[in-house]
Amino acid sequence: MKPWWRLVARCALAFTGAVALTLALCAFAPVLWGWRPVVVTSGSMEPLVRPGDVVLLDPTPDREPLVGDVVVYSRSDAPSVTHRVVGRDDDGRYRTRGDANPTPDAASVAPEDVLGRVRGLVPGLGAPALFLHRHPSAAVPLAVLGGAGLLVLLLSRRRPRAAAAAVLLVPALAVTTGGVVGRTEAEFSATTAVPATVETVSRFYPQKVLAANPVSYWRLGEKSGNARADERGANPLTCVGATGGAPGARPPDSDTATTLPTASAHCAAGSGAALSFTGPFTVIVWTRSTAFPPTPHGRLVAKYGGGTGQINYLLSWNDATTAMRALLDTGSGRYTVVKPMPSDTAWHEVAMTWDGAGLRLYLDGQPAGSTATVGTPVTTPKPFTLGYTDADSVVGDVDEVSVFARALTDAEIADLHAAS
C-alpha cells in the first residue's frame, strides 16, 4: 500500500474509532449516576425512537411520570416496553401509547410496573445488539472474525494495530452492547404498520391537552373552508374572512394554523350560551403577529358582550400594542392583568385562568401576573370568538386554542408548554 493510502486508512480508522467511543460514552457514562442504557427492539415509537437506538433509563426519577414523558414498563415477567404516557386514571394507573400507534395501549400500567423514565437517547448504538438478538447464529462468525483480528494483532511483524483494531471493533461493539445493555420493545399494538410521519414527533401535545379534559379544543389545522372543528365535538367554529394553511405553532408538527388577515376577520362558536363560565376556567391560545406593532386593543379570544361590564373573559392587546391583557368582569367590577409582550413576530403561548378568587395570566408557560378578584364572572349572550365581531380582531396567526372548565395549575400550564 502506498504511504498516502496508509495515511487515509489510518485517518478513517481514527474517525471510526472516535465516533464509536463517543457513542459508547454517551450511552455508558450516565451509568455512573444511576441511569441504565436499554436497546429498543421494535418500532412503535418511530420516528423519535427507532429500533437499535439506546434509551437512557432513570430508574429513580425525581418525580412521577407526567403526560408526555416516555417511560419503560414491564408487567410481571413480560418483556419491557418503551411508550409515552398519554393520561392517568383515577386509580393512579398510567395510560400509554407508542407515538406511531393509532390507539393507546389496551391495558393501563400500574405505577409499580414502571421501571423508570427515559432521560436521553443515543441513536443507533444498539444496532449490533439488536442484530445479534434477531440473528443469534451470527454470534459465531463474529467471534471468529474477532479471533482472526486478534491473531493478526499478535502475529503480524508490522503489528498493524489500527487494522486489527478495526477488525475487532464490530464484534467487540456488538458483544459489549449486547451483553451490557438491556432490551426493551417499543411495542406496536396495531394490526398493520402505521406510516410514521414527522407529525408523530410532537403529536403528544394534543394528547396532553385532551388528557387535561378541555371543554373545547380547536387545532385550527383546516387548510380551506370556513369551518374549524372542535376536537371534543362540542363547539365547532365558523370563520369569516379567515384563511387556513399557515405554518403552525409547533414545528415539526405538520398541523397548520389559521390566519386572521384583517381586523374584521374572526371565528365564532354557533351558540351564544356555549363556553360561558361562572366557575373556574382556563383559556390557552397560541398567537403570532404577522406584523408588528399588532392591532391596537386587538381581541385574541373573547367571550364579550361588547359593552361595559360584559366580559366573561377576554385576551387582547392593550391600546399601545405593547402588552397582552387578561380581562374579566364580575358584579364587583373589572379585573385586568397585563404583561408586556416581546416585540417580534414569533409564536407565543398566552393563557389565562380564574380559580374563583384570582385572575392569572401566563406567557409561554410561565406566570406573568395575577390579581385577586371578588364575585362571579358575568355571562353574555354573545358567542365565543377568536378575534372579535366588531372589526377589532388581532391581525395574525392563531393556533391550538383550548378552553377548560377548571383552573389549570402553574405546573400543568408549564408542562403543556414544554410539550410543544
N, C-alpha and C positions, 0 to 999 in steps of 0.2 A: 504493500500500500504506500502510495506517495505521502510525503510529510504533510501536505496540506489536507489530504483526505483524513489523515490521522488526527489532525487538529479539529476538523469539522466533527469527526466522530466523537472525540472527547468532549467537545462543547455540547453536542446533542445529548450525550450521556449525562453530563453535568446538569444540563437543564432538566432532563427527565428525572434525575435523582432529586433535584431541588423541589420540583413540583410534587413528587411523591412524598418527600419528607414534610413539606408544608401541609399537604392534605392530612398526613398522619398526625402531625402535631395538632392541627385544628380539631381532629376527632378525639385524640387521646389525652391532650393536655388538660381539658376540662375534668378528666377523671380525678385530678388532684384535688378539686373542690367538690367531689361527690357526684358529678354528673356521669351518666353512663351512655356510651355510644351504642346505637341499635340500628341494624340494617333493615331497611324497608324492602319487603319482598313482593309487593303487588301494587296495583296502580290506581286505587280509588281516590288518592289524594292528588292526582295529577291535575294541572301541570306544576303545582307548587312543590310537591314531593313526588319523586319518581322511583320506580324500582331500582335498587342499587345505591340510592342515597343513604347516608348515615344521619340519623337524627340524634341529637344530644338530649338525653332524658334527665330531668332533675327529679329524683325520687323523693326529695324532701323540700318542695317549693315553699316559698314564704307566704303563700296564700292559697286558698282553694281555687280550683279552675273556674274561670268565668266563661260566659258565652263568647265564642270566638277563639278561645285557646285550643291548641292541638294537644291531645293527651294520648298516652299509651295505656291501654287497659287489657286485662285478661280475666276471664271467668273460669274459675276452678283451674283445671289443667289444660284448658284450651289455649291455642296459640294467641300471643298478644296481638292487639290491633291498634293501629295509629289512625285516629279520626279526630274531627273537630267537634267541640261542644257547641250545640245549637240551642240548648234550652235546659231547664231544670224543673223537675216535677215537684209537687208539693211535699212529697215524702223525701226529698233530697236527692233522688236518683237523677243522673245526667242523661239527657238525650243527645245522641251523637250522630254524625253523618260524615261520609267522605266527600270532599269537595267535588269530585266528579260523579257522585251518585245522585240520581234524581230524587231519592226519598231518604228520610232519616233511617237509621238502623232499626230493625224490627223490635229489639228489646232495649230498654234503658239500662244504664250502667250504675251499679251500686258504688258509693264512694270508696268502699274498701277494695273494690276491684280496679281502681285507678292506680296504676304503677307510678305515675308521675306526669309532669308537664314538659312538653318539648320546648327547649330553650334555644336550640340552634340547629343548623343544617350544614352538612358537608356534602355537596353534590358528587355522586358517582364513586365515592371512595369504597363503598361496599360491593361494587360490581364483581370483583373477583370472588368474594364470599358467596354472593348470590349465584354466580355461575357454578361454584362447587356444590351449593345446596341443590341446584336443579340438575346437575350432572355429576354425581358422586364418583362415577368411574373416571372422571378426568383427573382425580387426585393422583392416580398412579403415574400417568405420563408427566404431570407437573413435577412430581417428586423425582422422576428420572431426569427431567430437564435440569432441576436444581442440582442433582448429584453430578450431572455432567459438567455443569458450571463450576461446581466446587473442585472437581477433578482437574479441570483446566486451570483453575487458580493455583492449585498445589503443584502441578507438574510442569507447567509451561516455563521454559527457560527465560522467556522475556517477561513473564508474570504480568500479562495484560490485565491488571486488576480491574480496570474500567470495563473491559469487555466481559470479564467473568461476573462482575457485579451486575451488569445489565442482564446476563443470563439468569442470575439468581433473583433479580428484582421481581419478576412476575410471580413465580411460585412463592417467594417469601411473602410478598404482599397479600397474595390470596390466602396462604395458610395463616398468617398473622391476623388478618382481618377476620377470617372465618372462625378462628379459634378464640379471639378476644371479644369480638363484637357480637352482641345478641341479635336475634332476628325478630322482626315484627311484620305482620301483614297489614298493609293498607287495604283493609278488607273491601271487596267490591260486591255489593249486595244486589246489583241489577242483574236481570236475566240476560241482557245483551250489553255489549260495550256502549258506553255513552261518550260521544265525542267531547273531549275536553277542549275548552277554548280559553283565551286569555281572561274571559269574564270570571272563570271559576276562582281566580286568584283572590278577588275581593268580593266574591258572592256572599261571604259570611256577614257583610254589613247589613243587607236587607234581612238576613236571617236573625241577626241580633235585634233589629228594630221590631220584627214580628214577634220574637220571643218576649219582648218587653210589653206586648199586648196593647198596641195602639188602638184607638177608636177608628182612625183612618190613616192611611199611608199611601201617598202618591209618589211613585218613582219618576213620573213625568218623562218617560222614555219614548213616548209615541213620536214618530218622525213625521207624521202628517195627520191632517184632520183636526177637529175641534174638541174631541173627547179625550179626557185624561182619566185612566182607570184608577180606582181605589183598590189597593191590594187586599183590603178587608171586604170589598164588595159592597160597602155601605153607602158611600157618598162620592160617586164619580163627579168629575168637574166638566163643565162646558166652557170652552175658551172663546174669547172674542179678540181678534187681532193678534193672537199669539202664534208663534211658529215653533216647530219641533226640529229635532236633529242636531242641536248644538252639542259640542263636546261636554260630557258630563263632569260632575264634580269630583269623581273618584277614579281617575285612571289607575290601573289599566282596565277597569270595568268598561265594557263596551256600551253599557246603557247610556242613553243620551239625556239631554236636558231640554227644558222648554224656555223659549226666549219671549220676553215682553218687550217688543221693539219700540213701543211708544208709550207715553203716559196714559193713554186710553185703553191699552191692551190689558186684559185681565182674564182670570178663570174663576168660575163661581160654582159652588155646590147647588144642587137643584132645590133643596129645601131650606127655607129660612130658619126653621126650628132646629135643624141639624147642627151639631158641633157648638152649641151654646153650653156654657158651664157655670154652675153656681157653686160647685165644689172644686177641689184641687185639680189642676190640669198642667200640661206641658205642651209647648209648641216648638218644633225644631224645623229649620229650613236652611238649605244651602243657597247662597246668593253670590252672584258675580256681577259687578258693574261693568258693562261693556264700554263705558266712557266715564271719565272722572273729571269734574265732580258729577255725582248722580243727580237724580230728580230731587229738588227741594221738597221736604216732608213726604218723599215718595213712599207709598204704602207697600210693604212686602207681603205680610199676611194680616188679614183683617177680619174681625167679627165686630162690625162697627155700624151703628145706625146712622151716622152722618152728622150728628148734632152733639151739642154739649151733654155730657153725662150719658153717652150711648155707646161706650166702648166696653164690650165684653172682654176683648183682648186685642192688641194691635202691636205689630212690629213695623217700625218705619224709620226712615232717616229723619234727622232734625231739619229745621228750616235752613240752617247754614251748611247742610250736606257734609258735616264733619263727623257725625256720630249716629249710632243706632239707638233707637229708643224702644223700650217695652212699656206699654201703657195699659191701664186697667181702671175702669170706673166702678165704684161701689156707691151705696146710698150715702156714704160719708165723704165722697169726693173722688178726685182723680189722683192716681198714683203713677209715678213715672221713674224709670231707671234709665240712665243714659251712659253709653260707653263710646268713646272716640274710636273711629274705625281707621284702619290703615288706608293710606292714600294710594291705592293700587287697583288693578283690575283682576286680582286673583280671586279664587274661590274662598269663601269664608262660611263657616257654620255658625248660625245665630240661633239661640234658644231662649225661651222664657218659661218660667214656672211660677205657679201660685199654689201655696200649700195650706191656705186658709188663714194664714197670719202674715205672710210676707211675699213680696214680688221679687223675683230674681231674674237677672239677665246673664247670659253666657256668650262668650265669643271663642270659637274654635276649641270647644270642650272645657274651657276654664271659666270660673266665676268672674263676672265683670261688674258686679254691683248688685245691691239689694236695698229694699226699703220695707219697713213694717207697714201693714195695712189694717184697716178696720172695716168690717162689714162684708157683704157678699157681692160678688160681681153682678152687674146689671145684665139683663138679657135684651136681645134685639131681634126683630123680625127680619132684618136684612140678612142675606146669605153670607156664608163663609166665602172669602175670596183670596186668591193670590193676586197681588196688585189690588186695585180698587176700581169701583164702577164709575167714579166721578172724575176721571181723567187726571188722577194724581198717583198713578201706579209708579213703582220703582221701574226704571228702564234698565234691562239687563237680563241675565240668565238666572233661572231658579231650578232647583233640583232637590229630590229626596226630602219631601215635606211630610212630617208626621205629627199627629195630634194624639195626646194621651189623656185619659180621664183620671190622672193622678199626677202628683209632682215627683218627677224623677229626681233622684239624689245627685249630688255633685259627682259621686263615683260613677253612677250609671251614665251620666252625660259625658264624662271624660272617657269612659270605656267605649261608648258608641263612637265618639270622635276618633279614638285610637284605632278602631276597626276600619275606618275609612282610608 
